[in-house]
Amino acid sequence: MKKYINKIGAKVFSQQTIKLIKYDLERRYVRSKRKKNVYAYSNKLHLGCGKRIINGWLNVDIENSDYNVDLGAGVLPWADKSFDAVVSQHVIEHLDLRSELFPLMKEIRRVMKKNGELWISCPDILKACESYLNHRMLDLIEDRKTRFPNYNLHGAPPSQFINDLFHQGGKHKNLFDYEILSWLLASTGFSEVERVDEHALLDRFPEFPHRGDDSQSIYVRAIAS
């Protein structure tokens, strides 16, 4: 099917549609390989790792990870109470709040030990809105360029950046502020939700690479109740 899409896709579908089809095919393949009670060789889970493979952690993503999982399926393969810590950076915004994220958060709670630590970061609605009102997004654009030097708006006004942040070419489905995150976590079995920053995460787990994304991100820490 992928070869078929590559051969005729450009004549039939837009590039965005081709990317979505390929992604859905990858998700279907990963789901078809899904197992239960998979052995977790680490008690620390890194969800949505991308290319950031952290030594000593079980690094998980849709592909090219220690164990491939479709997080949008809302099912994790490990046994109850497998992990003392879970970290997920800039992943939850890619999931639909009701149909994907709520089931995933309940699964994360299931596979965590009581009093385990959950650390999450994602784009921050409050910071985006403050930048739009006070700086026309120019501060966040400059911040983005420190991490992605080739980033540009291709001639669009600076305010277009807020659309990039909220939608990211159709990849983002839901942004968050502290109120929404607190409600989500409290509704899925977590307590002691506190707003932190990247510095706090790196103090706790210095093996994680520095992202330098505090200016646009919200970081929270919660405890498995």
QUINOR-V964680 format. One line per field, one symbol per residue. phi: phi as a letter, one per 20 degrees, with the letter a starting at -180 (. if undefined). A space follows every 50 residues. Layout:
phi = ???
//
This chain:
phi = .ffffffdgfeddfffffffffffffffffffefcdlffefcecddemfl eeedfndeecafblcfbfcefffmcdeefglecebccbdlcffedfgeed fgfffffgffeefgmfdddccagdgffffffffdclmfffffffffdcge fbelnffgffgffgffdlmneedbdccffffffgfffcodclfcecbfgf ffffcfffffemdffcdddcccdff
//
